[in-house]
Amino acid sequence: MTKIIEIISNQLIVDKQKLEMDLEKAINDNNMDIDKKVEKCKSLLFKINESANAYTTLDSYITKNKQQ
């Protein structure tokens, strides 16, 4: 695996972990009203899903290229 692929992979993992941490903070924030909390959590979940999908796509790309 080339260095750039490793960097991208690591960055995707870090980004997902940051988003998960933000989600946990939002869930536990007692100062935020319910409607705002729900919208923030939904938004973060969509971003987490997007990040996870990007990582899965990259992993698929890596696997495909290893087979060739």
Contacts in CASP RR format, 6 or more apart in sequence:
PFRMAT RR
TARGET T0000
AUTHOR 0000-0000-0000
METHOD contacts of the structure
MODEL  1
MTKIIEIISNQLIVDKQKLEMDLEKAINDNNMDIDKKVEKCKSLLFKINE
SANAYTTLDSYITKNKQQ
1 62 0 8 1.000
5 58 0 8 1.000
5 62 0 8 1.000
8 58 0 8 1.000
9 55 0 8 1.000
9 58 0 8 1.000
9 59 0 8 1.000
9 62 0 8 1.000
12 51 0 8 1.000
12 54 0 8 1.000
12 55 0 8 1.000
12 58 0 8 1.000
13 55 0 8 1.000
15 51 0 8 1.000
16 48 0 8 1.000
16 51 0 8 1.000
16 52 0 8 1.000
16 55 0 8 1.000
19 44 0 8 1.000
19 47 0 8 1.000
19 48 0 8 1.000
19 51 0 8 1.000
20 48 0 8 1.000
22 44 0 8 1.000
23 41 0 8 1.000
23 44 0 8 1.000
23 45 0 8 1.000
23 48 0 8 1.000
26 32 0 8 1.000
26 37 0 8 1.000
26 40 0 8 1.000
26 41 0 8 1.000
26 44 0 8 1.000
27 37 0 8 1.000
27 41 0 8 1.000
29 37 0 8 1.000
32 40 0 8 1.000
END
